[in-house]
Amino acid sequence: MLDRFATSRKAGKAGKEKDLATDIIEKLRNISIAIVGDNTAANQRVAALLAGELEYVPLDTKSIVEQLLKCSVEELVAQEGITSLALVEAAALESLSTNIRCCIATCGGGGAAARGDCWRHLFGTVTVWLDDHTEASQDAAPQREAYAQAEVHVKVDTAGRQADDDSVVDEIARDASAGTTSWWSLSVHFTKDA
């Protein structure tokens, strides 16, 4: 996917720029990538796609938490509350923080990444925020503030769309392969000194 994306982007530049995919891979230098956002399934899917393209290891904290606790995340939240999920996921992220060449999908909707104080375990990775909200409600504002710490922000406009996980991620992948961004946008910003 990245090779096709780079080729389509490069075609309009008359060969002046280096191949985008190769440039991205070189710049990553084995740094892990963390996918954050409210949609756990989309985070997992994008992490798996990126891992395949970059030859990284795909990991997801939801599966790690479920394996550690021998119960589903949904059961944990029902029994112990969302704060328990955030704390257990933060511990999982802390243990993953020294790994290289990983694409890590985080739990959406209240996990560790939705809490600003848990981001210390994400620093050192390239964080990508999959933002599928068209308007932030007051309830979502605190986690959006935490997600805004991400270096890469992929804004997905789901207005008027059936935004099930597969269709959103499939359309992003299809658009990226074609070199278009018809209904989603990408912005990159650096929050830390190099």
Protein Blocks (a to p, Z undefined) as FASTA:
>chain_A
ZZmmmmmmmmmnnomaccfklmmmmmnnopacddedjblklmmmmmmmmmmmnopacddf
klmmmmmnopafklmmmmnojklmmmmmmmmmmmmmmpghiacdddehhiaklpmklmmm
mgopacddddfbfbdcfklmmmmmmmmmpmbdcdddfehiacbfklmmmmmmmmmmnopa
fkbccddddfbdZZ
